[in-house]
Structure formats: structure tokens, C-alpha cells
Amino acid sequence: MSFQRLFLLLILTCVFPQSPVWAFCTTPPNLTAMNQHYDQYLRSLVKDNEIRIAVFPFQDGSLLAEADSVIENGFTYVFSDLLHRIPKVGIFHPFVILNALQSQGLSSNDYYSADKVASLASSIGATHVVYGMFQRQGENLRYFVETAQVTPFARMGAVREFQTHQSERFFSVALDAMSEIAGTIMGKKIARQTLVKIEKETPTFEAFRYYVKGMDKSRYYNEVDLGIAKVWFEKAGALSYTYRDAFQALARSLYMTALIYKQMNKDASLLWTEGNNAAQQGGMIYSSNKKEKATLPSGPERWYLAAQSFSQGVNHLQSNDFPKARASLGETARLLPEDGLNHHFLVQAGSFEADKERALVEELKPCVE
């Protein structure tokens, strides 16, 4: 495909999202490579933190016929989200933990194994780990939380036990547990007024279950699974219309699908429109402050900001302003390393690391022919 034709297609897709776009490519990109770069990006978010906490799924120890994987993974999402609000502490994204568990062939039976938890936590560079087990009896939940230093492995404090049930009370008890965890690892519990403020933002438990199902389906670049995740997030938002995390996750899943379409030169305008609407409902915030922009985002703003810098880059490239094109496309690469088409345009812009960019294009396999 000629540069001019590809450029026109991208302008129509990114700058004028309502315009018609022709699909020139039916071959999907290398989704495995895209997912690997996404995972590496998420791991990089905590690399500069002195304290890096990995929160594992909790083992379902109910001894029932089938483990409740939604609740198991739900502990990962809820504790990671709550602990993430503590400043100057790195919390591994739940996707990093779940991806690592899957790649190492670990399952529910391993979630409460101190040796296996410690080994995996060490392999991703965590300094501390939170893991546990729960038991179900009807709607009641009883769970046990352990915290430990990873290297050398050493449990921190006694096992903590909490009683709750599958209702909105789940979140108030989780907040108390989070405060205990923070106190154990950092020596200071969370202020009560902060906990009260967070509790006001919690969804219904049913909405949370839908959210967890959506998160589990949206860990990877996979169009079918992302479509299923979209349905779960919409259900969560319908039950709790102030559930910001659900709307932000919905926006992310739509943006991820749009990125797949972009690599294939397919029209993603509807996905972008829906994603922007969901992001607005979720209160997506991005900053123009240089210091804050230097911090890599993990939410939907990552894809949104990358799309803006990409559009600026191809505009500069078309104007033969190669230094500005390299700067804008370089920002896109920083935010969205799994965008193979952006690496292709960096080569066109005369990247100072052209061989590296060509290798990434070859690996990610966007449609550029």
C-alpha cells in the first residue's frame, strides 16, 4: 500500500471518525505479540517503586463441587484497586498476576501455597505479596488474608480473618482488610475518612460480579473476548450507573478492539465513539501537566492519548516535519508499544532507532502492504 493511501486511511480513521473507511486488509496482526507488549507495559508501571505489591487471587476453600472463579479473581481486582490509592506504592496490575499464573500453569489449588506464590511474586519483581483463601456458606463469606515479604520470604504478622457476605457489605469489610494490609506492610493504616469516602463509590455486589467477568475477558487483545467483556461491563454499568471502574473498563475494551481494527485498516470510528462516551461516563481524566504526563497511565486514557499523539505524528509526517513527527509518534510508542502501525510510521519519519522499529513492525505484523 502506498504511503499516501495509508495516510489517507489513518486520517479518516483517527481525525474524522465519522468518515467512511475502506478495509484493505483481512489478515489480523500478531495478537500474541501485542499481548506480550501490553503485559510488559503493565509490568513497567511499578518498576521505579521501592515497594511493589502483588495481590493474588484468593483460593476458594469451600470444598464445594466447583470453585467460584469470579470471587477468586474478584479479590485480586478489589484489593489491587483499593491499595492502588495509596501514594508512593506500586501495585501490580491484576492482569500481570493473572497472566503470570496462567503462563506458569498455576490454578486455584495453588493460590494459597506460600512457596508457589512467593516464587511467582519473585519472578515478576514484587517486594511484597498479599494472598489468601475464602470459604462460602450460602451467601456468607469467610476469608483469610496473609501478607509476606518476598525476598527472603517471610510472613508479616498473623493471618487475618474477616467475615462478610455477597452483598454491599463485601466492600466495607474489604476496606477494613485493606487498611490492615497497609498497616502491616507500611506501618500505617488508612485514615478512616478516606475509607468512608471510598465506600461511597462502591457498586452493588451483583454489578461487581459482572465487572470481574468483564475484566477476565478483556485481559488480552482478542476481538471475540473483548466483545463479550463489553456486554459484562454494560451490565455492570446498568446495575450501578455511578460505577466508574466499569465504564472505564468498557472504554478500555472498546479502545483495544479499535486498535486491532487500526492494525487491519478497518473502520474503528464507531468503536471510538462508544469508547469516548464510556470514558466520559467513567470520568476519565488525563492531565496536561508535564510531570503527570510523564507517568505512564494504565486506564483508557492510555489509548486515548496515544491516538491523539499518533494523529499529530502522521500530520507532521505528511507535512515533512520529521522532527515533530518523530516526537509525536515516539510518544505514541511510549504509551502504546503494541501499536505496530505506529512503529511503521516511526521508520517513515526517520527514527534514530530504525532497525529496532522495523523489527517491531515485523514482530507485530500490522497491515502495511
C-alpha atoms as one frame of an Amber mdcrd trajectory, in Angstrom:
protein
   0.000   0.000   0.000   1.343   3.448  -0.870   2.204   5.870   1.890  -0.364
   8.378   0.570  -3.175   5.827   0.558  -2.337   4.545   4.038  -2.025   8.084
   5.345  -5.478   8.991   3.984  -6.960   5.922   5.635  -5.450   6.807   9.008
  -6.573  10.417   8.801 -10.115   9.266   8.089  -9.994   6.827  10.992  -8.278
   8.952  13.645  -9.092  12.543  12.813 -12.502  12.286  11.166 -14.049   9.281
  12.961 -17.426   9.639  11.275 -15.976   9.323   7.756 -16.234   6.082   5.759
 -13.111   3.903   5.680 -12.283   1.054   3.308 -10.937  -2.217   4.703  -7.763
  -3.106   2.836  -6.564  -5.996   4.978  -8.264  -9.116   6.309  -5.196 -10.615
   7.991  -5.140  -9.874  11.731  -1.974  -8.574  13.392   0.158 -10.753  15.649
  -2.131 -10.631  18.684   0.234 -12.780  20.741   2.990 -10.208  20.281   0.585
  -7.352  21.031  -0.418  -9.062  24.278   3.205  -9.611  25.273   3.991  -5.921
  24.792   0.854  -4.967  26.725   1.907  -7.192  29.615   5.435  -5.746  29.583
   3.985  -2.244  29.634   1.850  -3.045  32.697   4.859  -4.531  34.478   6.855
  -1.363  33.795   4.340   0.787  35.687   5.726  -0.237  39.078   9.424  -0.733
  38.299  10.502   2.547  39.932   8.607   1.970  43.189  10.559   0.808  46.216
   7.507  -1.117  47.470   5.894  -3.288  44.781   2.890  -5.317  45.940   1.407
  -8.296  44.110  -2.168  -9.203  45.082  -3.068 -12.772  44.164  -6.479 -14.348
  43.617  -7.808 -15.950  46.795  -8.269 -19.697  46.780 -11.828 -20.963  47.079
 -11.505 -23.368  50.007 -15.213 -24.079  50.274 -14.810 -27.747  49.282 -17.844
 -27.406  47.016 -18.214 -29.078  43.633 -16.804 -26.109  41.737 -14.640 -23.146
  42.722 -16.136 -19.678  42.250 -13.537 -18.139  39.955 -15.367 -14.804  39.929
 -14.901 -14.345  43.664 -11.376 -15.778  43.492 -10.282 -13.202  40.925 -12.544
 -10.582  42.484 -10.210 -10.347  45.479  -7.343  -9.541  43.104  -9.271  -6.711
  41.480 -10.802  -5.184  44.596  -7.673  -5.244  46.790  -5.428  -4.071  43.932
  -7.781  -1.187  43.215  -8.024  -0.153  46.859  -4.292  -0.429  47.554  -3.548
   1.454  44.336  -4.907   4.584  46.009  -2.009   4.640  48.468   0.636   7.099
  47.218   4.225   6.055  46.504   3.378   2.351  46.476   3.484   0.229  43.336
   0.611  -2.227  42.906   0.982  -4.740  40.102  -1.949  -4.606  37.715  -4.176
  -7.687  38.245  -3.645  -8.649  34.593   0.078  -9.111  35.282  -0.678 -11.519
  38.142  -3.337 -13.477  36.248  -1.203 -13.674  33.096   1.782 -14.929  35.108
  -0.340 -17.546  36.868  -1.629 -18.786  33.535   1.797 -18.843  31.877   3.225
 -20.888  34.762   0.304 -23.306  34.756  -0.894 -22.428  38.271  -4.552 -22.818
  39.198  -6.938 -22.305  42.092  -5.332 -25.088  44.130  -2.040 -23.140  44.116
  -3.330 -19.732  45.229  -2.805 -20.437  48.930   0.544 -22.194  48.511   3.152
 -19.906  50.083   6.006 -21.471  48.096   4.312 -21.092  44.708   3.005 -17.613
  45.489   6.459 -16.475  46.619   8.143 -17.950  43.544   5.801 -16.250  41.112
   5.894 -12.950  43.002   9.685 -13.005  42.879   9.677 -13.740  39.143   7.752
 -10.538  38.374   9.811  -8.393  40.741   7.381  -7.935  43.635   8.740  -6.972
  47.054   5.557  -7.930  48.938   2.667 -10.254  48.308  -0.940 -10.456  49.500
  -2.706 -13.811  49.200  -5.477 -15.702  50.932  -8.322 -18.158  50.968 -12.080
 -17.893  51.405 -14.944 -20.204  52.280 -18.531 -19.893  51.091 -21.599 -20.979
  53.003 -24.713 -19.758  51.263 -24.273 -16.010  50.798 -21.779 -15.763  53.655
 -18.057 -15.400  53.048 -15.261 -16.050  55.489 -11.792 -15.213  54.287  -8.221
 -15.241  55.492  -5.559 -12.761  54.381  -1.805 -13.216  54.533   0.889 -10.659
  53.747   4.539 -11.504  53.227   7.866 -10.088  52.216   9.031 -11.817  49.051
  12.860 -11.897  49.248  13.709 -13.517  51.547  10.212 -14.890  52.010   8.850
 -14.001  55.425   5.260 -13.738  56.597   4.360 -10.359  58.054   2.069 -10.527
  61.057  -0.608 -13.057  61.822  -3.198 -14.434  59.421  -6.179 -12.067  59.417
  -9.728 -13.404  59.317 -12.748 -11.477  58.039 -16.456 -12.288  57.911 -18.724
 -10.846  55.232 -21.316 -11.908  52.672 -22.072 -11.478  48.995 -23.664  -8.061
  49.228 -22.575  -4.457  49.514 -21.073  -5.333  52.910 -18.320  -7.148  50.991
 -16.743  -3.793  50.139 -16.861  -2.259  53.621 -15.128  -5.351  55.031 -12.632
  -5.275  52.128 -11.801  -1.683  53.055 -11.075  -2.724  56.634  -8.894  -5.551
  55.303  -7.048  -3.142  53.019  -6.326  -0.846  55.952  -4.920  -3.807  57.901
  -2.752  -4.790  54.915  -1.427  -1.246  54.562  -0.670  -1.147  58.268   1.269
  -4.396  58.076   3.371  -3.524  55.030   3.848   0.217  55.525   3.319   0.599
  59.252   0.381   2.982  58.867  -3.314   2.218  58.431  -5.566   4.159  56.064
  -7.372   7.119  57.611 -10.996   6.356  58.436 -12.329   9.353  56.494 -10.555
   8.054  53.392 -12.191   4.652  53.807 -15.621   6.254  54.210 -15.110   8.290
  51.028 -14.082   5.212  49.036 -17.020   3.187  50.406 -19.482   5.712  48.975
 -18.175   4.891  45.486 -18.596   1.105  45.717 -21.069  -0.678  43.392 -23.622
  -3.367  44.139 -22.125  -6.819  44.581 -24.008  -8.117  41.532 -22.534  -5.308
  39.422 -19.102  -6.191  40.773 -19.517  -9.812  39.657 -20.314  -8.615  36.132
 -17.293  -6.315  36.265 -14.969  -9.177  37.249 -16.319 -11.324  34.407 -15.635
  -8.456  32.013 -12.120  -7.920  33.355 -11.292 -11.598  32.970 -12.401 -11.459
  29.311 -10.551  -8.227  28.498  -7.028  -9.162  29.595  -5.912  -9.764  26.010
  -6.233  -8.355  22.521  -8.873 -10.755  21.233 -11.834  -9.309  19.364 -14.310
 -12.030  20.368 -13.431 -11.929  24.085 -13.386  -8.131  24.100 -16.897  -8.203
  22.642 -18.036 -10.495  25.468 -16.325  -8.213  28.007 -18.242  -5.252  26.581
 -21.534  -6.979  27.423 -20.445  -7.703  31.017 -19.279  -4.116  31.571 -22.528
  -2.755  30.173 -24.457  -4.996  32.573 -22.337  -3.748  35.478 -22.927  -0.132
  34.485 -26.668  -0.704  34.111 -26.868  -2.012  37.689 -24.628   0.708  39.160
 -24.763   3.761  36.920 -22.092   5.501  39.040 -19.706   2.530  38.721 -16.782
   4.449  37.236 -14.431   1.459  37.055 -16.944  -0.449  34.917 -17.340   2.410
  32.452 -13.583   2.946  32.253 -13.057  -0.775  31.661 -15.761  -0.641  28.968
 -13.903   2.231  27.296 -10.636   0.295  27.501 -12.133  -2.811  25.892 -13.567
  -0.714  23.049 -10.260   1.086  22.518  -8.416  -2.255  22.478 -10.768  -3.548
  19.781 -10.274  -0.291  17.871  -6.505  -0.823  17.968  -6.928  -4.279  16.416
  -9.054  -2.679  13.686  -6.430   0.012  13.170  -3.735  -2.612  12.512  -6.015
  -4.083   9.815  -7.044  -0.683   8.373 -10.653  -1.332   9.323 -13.096   1.421
  10.217 -12.988   1.854  14.001 -14.983   5.094  14.171 -17.991   3.543  15.939
 -15.739   1.859  18.493 -14.014   5.179  19.192 -17.343   6.969  19.604 -18.650
   4.339  22.019 -15.326   4.261  23.857 -15.239   8.029  24.278 -18.799   8.010
  25.629 -17.961   5.263  28.133 -14.763   7.058  29.168 -16.748  10.215  29.792
 -19.219   8.296  31.961 -16.273   6.806  33.822 -14.791  10.230  34.499 -11.610
   9.587  32.516  -9.035  12.181  33.479  -5.856  12.987  31.631  -3.505  15.777
  32.538  -1.714  18.426  30.516   0.755  18.795  33.391   4.180  17.719  32.089
   5.142  15.953  35.306   1.901  13.986  35.422   2.073  13.188  31.700   5.475
  11.624  32.308   3.733   8.993  34.456   2.553   6.089  32.325  -1.225   5.570
  32.595  -2.912   2.166  32.854  -6.541   3.116  32.191  -8.401   4.061  28.990
  -6.581   7.399  28.826  -3.565   5.413  27.624  -5.265   4.553  24.316  -6.941
   7.961  24.060  -3.717   9.947  24.488  -1.857   7.602  22.153  -4.467   8.194
  19.447  -4.027  11.953  19.806  -0.245  11.835  19.509  -0.498   9.373  16.606
  -2.794  11.718  14.653  -0.404  14.594  15.297   2.517  12.445  14.170   1.011
  11.418  10.827   0.006  15.046  10.203   3.583  16.184  10.809   4.843  13.360
   8.616   2.598  14.393   5.752   3.976  17.940   6.135   7.540  16.579   6.042
   8.184  17.911   9.533  10.167  14.855  10.545  11.441  16.044  13.963   7.907
  16.792  15.149   6.637  13.562  13.594   9.278  11.567  15.473   8.392  13.325
  18.735   4.640  12.653  18.413   4.998   9.090  17.158   7.626   8.459  19.820
   5.090   9.493  22.466   2.612   7.026  20.968   5.254   4.293  21.152   5.885
   5.154  24.807   2.187   4.900  25.625   1.216   2.068  23.292   4.203  -0.122
  22.360   1.871  -2.782  20.954   0.787  -0.463  18.092   2.699  -1.934  15.159
   1.403   0.620  12.678   2.875   3.413  14.772   6.297   1.727  14.642   5.923
   1.579  10.853   5.366   5.324  10.706   8.325   5.941  13.007  10.501   4.280
  10.375   8.978   6.564   7.746   9.735   9.551   9.986  13.430   8.653  10.093
  13.595   7.168  13.582  17.081   7.151  15.062  16.346   3.512  16.035  15.011
   2.461  12.646  16.305  -1.123  12.889  14.529  -1.580  16.223  11.309  -0.125
  14.793  11.488  -2.371  11.712  11.937  -5.399  13.950   8.830  -4.385  15.912
   6.835  -3.966  12.698   7.940  -7.431  11.608   7.002  -8.852  15.013   3.613
  -7.127  15.401   2.633  -7.537  11.740   0.299  -4.586  11.089  -1.181  -4.281
   7.600   1.226  -2.001   5.733   1.376  -3.675   2.321
